[in-house]
Amino acid sequence: MALITTVHDALVQLLGAPKVSSATEVLAIHATDKWHASASPEAVVFAETTEDIVRVLQFANERGIPVTTRGAGVGYVGGCVPGQGGIVLSVSRMNRILELNPEDGVAVVQPGVITGDLQDAARGVGWYYPPDPASLRECSLGGNIATNAGGPRCLKYGVTRPYVLGLEVVLADGSVLRCGSRCHKNKTGFDLVGLFVGSEGMLGVVSEATLRLIPHPETRAMLTATFSEFPQAAHAVQRILNSGHLPSALEITDEFTLRAAREYLGPDALPEGNAHLIVEIDGRQAAVDNERRELAPLLEKLGALTVEHHTADEACESIWQLRRDFSYSLRHTGLTKLNEDIVVPRSKLVELVEFAHGLQEQTGIAVACFGHAGDGNIHTNLMVEDYQNPSVRAHADKALDQLFTWILGNGGVITGEHGIGLAKKRWFADAVGKESVATHAAIKAALDPKGILNPGKFI
Ligand SMILES: Cc1cc2nc3c(=O)[nH]c(=O)nc-3n(C[C@H](O)[C@H](O)[C@H](O)COP(=O)(O)OP(=O)(O)OC[C@H]3O[C@@H](n4cnc5c(N)ncnc54)[C@H](O)[C@@H]3O)c2cc1C
């Protein structure tokens, strides 16, 4: 208790009372994210400027106090959970878009800006910030940068990394590093921007970012198709790409998820079929019309039971809502959803789903698969009953061991979007190998020798 008072009081002295809290409910909110871990910090700081971050880090570094940076706190792997207590450094109040500049094709933002807000602002001037995590109405750009977030449209446009041109980062000792620039090409020195993107708050605190914008596509359209079996839908994904089409999104859904969706949304919410495919195309109006007319007969030829066209913007939006509802449908089952954002080489999609079904039979844990088929990034959800029960949790962990062993044995990766955090910590070394672990550790030691930034995670 004495320590809490000391850290809290010292921070109040440093920053002023409105920027610091140790109230029980504030500590509780900042103890978790959307995963299952919880650990209370001793104090929460609400930084409003880069200078606030500098002061907190200088203070913490001198005393060896852990600092865990938090964006919006909607991560899926416990990344912003302060496993070793100390200070949670929230950047949620640093939420201003500082500049929107179509002439340079850049936006300069503070880290707490909500992703969807930047997309809306860019759209307002005819420009586009493509990275589109499903959480975009809630998550922050700083969190996206720290996890290198992705989403459905990353098939065509790429994940967060290619949109980060420059960063201001406060290092563990409080020094301020500016790396990259506002230029769209830059090969000056090492790729330090790339080093910080995806570093999960362990190498520095992103206090400002210069992001790349591109012209907004004139229009979009969608085709949705159902198939009697998952392998037909997976085959269609390959054929679409091999026919020279690059849709902005290719989303596949398996039978378990469709059953849950029909239960949650009503039996008529989806046409018949045990696999579902969403194909989104965007670009100039004439090109989108032509491409849609070419793709529909291709899907029919590949055995689609139904093919539906969606051309108006609202119609496309309602299909994305349906896609989001797949997630809510799984939650509605009442089972705990362990959402594993694994990735396989695209040629292994069918094998992955066959393995997942085998795992379900062997363990008795239902497995639901859906996601970004074009990237081979299939969210494989273990649906667990009574997850709080320790023996059930151990059983689920064993099933995850089997899943990740299979993934790594088949050239896949254990996370494509969410990061390692706490959730995937025990598989990190197997996933990257000992030389890579040592390289990670050397970089961490160089930038954060006292190990104050987000300690207890995967390094
Ligand atoms: C319903 C739902 C859907 C989702 N869909 C997707 C999806 O499609 N794609 C995807 O990629 N993710 C998805 N996620 C996961 C999550 O939204 C992303 O990981 C997102 O990037 C987290 O942002 P955040 O602001 O909430 O970060 P937080 O959870 O606050 O933090 C995440 C990590 O980033 C670090 N961090 C945060 N801000 C900073 C900063 N300024 N400087 C340094 N480090 C920082 C934290 O320390 C932590 O390690 C989803 C989550 C939910 C709940």
The ligand as an SDF file (V2000), in Angstrom:
LIG
                    3D

 53 58  0  0  0  0  0  0  0  0999 V2000
  -13.9730   -7.7020  -31.8630 C   0  0  0  0  0  0  0  0  0  0  0  0
  -12.4950   -7.6090  -32.1750 C   0  0  0  0  0  0  0  0  0  0  0  0
  -12.0770   -7.7580  -33.4780 C   0  0  0  0  0  0  0  0  0  0  0  0
  -10.7190   -7.6790  -33.7870 C   0  0  0  0  0  0  0  0  0  0  0  0
  -10.3360   -7.7900  -35.0840 N   0  0  0  0  0  0  0  0  0  0  0  0
   -9.0410   -7.6540  -35.4180 C   0  0  0  0  0  0  0  0  0  0  0  0
   -8.6320   -7.7240  -36.7830 C   0  0  0  0  0  0  0  0  0  0  0  0
   -9.4360   -7.9010  -37.7000 O   0  0  0  0  0  0  0  0  0  0  0  0
   -7.3220   -7.5650  -37.0520 N   0  0  0  0  0  0  0  0  0  0  0  0
   -6.3920   -7.3350  -36.0710 C   0  0  0  0  0  0  0  0  0  0  0  0
   -5.2130   -7.1660  -36.3900 O   0  0  0  0  0  0  0  0  0  0  0  0
   -6.7690   -7.2970  -34.7670 N   0  0  0  0  0  0  0  0  0  0  0  0
   -8.0490   -7.4330  -34.4200 C   0  0  0  0  0  0  0  0  0  0  0  0
   -8.4230   -7.3700  -33.1050 N   0  0  0  0  0  0  0  0  0  0  0  0
   -7.3990   -7.2010  -32.0670 C   0  0  0  0  0  0  0  0  0  0  0  0
   -7.1210   -5.7210  -31.6770 C   0  0  0  0  0  0  0  0  0  0  0  0
   -8.2050   -4.9070  -31.9460 O   0  0  0  0  0  0  0  0  0  0  0  0
   -5.8610   -5.2010  -32.3470 C   0  0  0  0  0  0  0  0  0  0  0  0
   -4.7590   -5.9350  -31.8590 O   0  0  0  0  0  0  0  0  0  0  0  0
   -5.6120   -3.7010  -32.1350 C   0  0  0  0  0  0  0  0  0  0  0  0
   -4.5070   -3.3130  -32.9090 O   0  0  0  0  0  0  0  0  0  0  0  0
   -5.3750   -3.3530  -30.6750 C   0  0  0  0  0  0  0  0  0  0  0  0
   -5.4080   -1.9400  -30.5620 O   0  0  0  0  0  0  0  0  0  0  0  0
   -5.6000   -1.2670  -29.1360 P   0  0  0  0  0  0  0  0  0  0  0  0
   -5.5340    0.1920  -29.3210 O   0  0  0  0  0  0  0  0  0  0  0  0
   -6.7950   -1.8090  -28.4570 O   0  0  0  0  0  0  0  0  0  0  0  0
   -4.2690   -1.7710  -28.4230 O   0  0  0  0  0  0  0  0  0  0  0  0
   -4.0840   -2.2930  -26.9240 P   0  0  0  0  0  0  0  0  0  0  0  0
   -4.8830   -3.5290  -26.7090 O   0  0  0  0  0  0  0  0  0  0  0  0
   -4.2780   -1.1880  -25.9900 O   0  0  0  0  0  0  0  0  0  0  0  0
   -2.5250   -2.6780  -26.9540 O   0  0  0  0  0  0  0  0  0  0  0  0
   -2.0640   -3.7080  -27.7940 C   0  0  0  0  0  0  0  0  0  0  0  0
   -0.5300   -3.7540  -27.7030 C   0  0  0  0  0  0  0  0  0  0  0  0
    0.0150   -2.5590  -28.2640 O   0  0  0  0  0  0  0  0  0  0  0  0
    0.8060   -1.8640  -27.2970 C   0  0  0  0  0  0  0  0  0  0  0  0
    0.5690   -0.4310  -27.5210 N   0  0  0  0  0  0  0  0  0  0  0  0
   -0.6390    0.2000  -27.5890 C   0  0  0  0  0  0  0  0  0  0  0  0
   -0.4560    1.5050  -27.8720 N   0  0  0  0  0  0  0  0  0  0  0  0
    0.8890    1.7040  -27.9830 C   0  0  0  0  0  0  0  0  0  0  0  0
    1.7070    2.8350  -28.2560 C   0  0  0  0  0  0  0  0  0  0  0  0
    1.2070    4.0590  -28.4690 N   0  0  0  0  0  0  0  0  0  0  0  0
    3.0500    2.6670  -28.2850 N   0  0  0  0  0  0  0  0  0  0  0  0
    3.6180    1.4530  -28.0580 C   0  0  0  0  0  0  0  0  0  0  0  0
    2.8760    0.3450  -27.7990 N   0  0  0  0  0  0  0  0  0  0  0  0
    1.5350    0.4670  -27.7680 C   0  0  0  0  0  0  0  0  0  0  0  0
    0.3420   -2.3870  -25.9500 C   0  0  0  0  0  0  0  0  0  0  0  0
    1.3560   -2.2750  -24.9730 O   0  0  0  0  0  0  0  0  0  0  0  0
    0.0010   -3.8280  -26.2920 C   0  0  0  0  0  0  0  0  0  0  0  0
    1.1750   -4.6080  -26.2870 O   0  0  0  0  0  0  0  0  0  0  0  0
   -9.7650   -7.4620  -32.7590 C   0  0  0  0  0  0  0  0  0  0  0  0
  -10.2100   -7.3080  -31.4400 C   0  0  0  0  0  0  0  0  0  0  0  0
  -11.5500   -7.3760  -31.1570 C   0  0  0  0  0  0  0  0  0  0  0  0
  -11.9790   -7.2060  -29.7340 C   0  0  0  0  0  0  0  0  0  0  0  0
  1  2  1  0
  2  3  1  0
  2 52  2  0
  3  4  2  0
  4  5  1  0
  4 50  1  0
  5  6  2  0
  6  7  1  0
  6 13  1  0
  7  8  2  0
  7  9  1  0
  9 10  1  0
 10 11  2  0
 10 12  1  0
 12 13  2  0
 13 14  1  0
 14 15  1  0
 14 50  1  0
 15 16  1  0
 16 17  1  0
 16 18  1  0
 18 19  1  0
 18 20  1  0
 20 21  1  0
 20 22  1  0
 22 23  1  0
 23 24  1  0
 24 25  2  0
 24 26  1  0
 24 27  1  0
 27 28  1  0
 28 29  2  0
 28 30  1  0
 28 31  1  0
 31 32  1  0
 32 33  1  0
 33 34  1  0
 33 48  1  0
 34 35  1  0
 35 36  1  0
 35 46  1  0
 36 37  1  0
 36 45  1  0
 37 38  2  0
 38 39  1  0
 39 40  1  0
 39 45  2  0
 40 41  1  0
 40 42  2  0
 42 43  1  0
 43 44  2  0
 44 45  1  0
 46 47  1  0
 46 48  1  0
 48 49  1  0
 50 51  2  0
 51 52  1  0
 52 53  1  0
M  END
$$$$
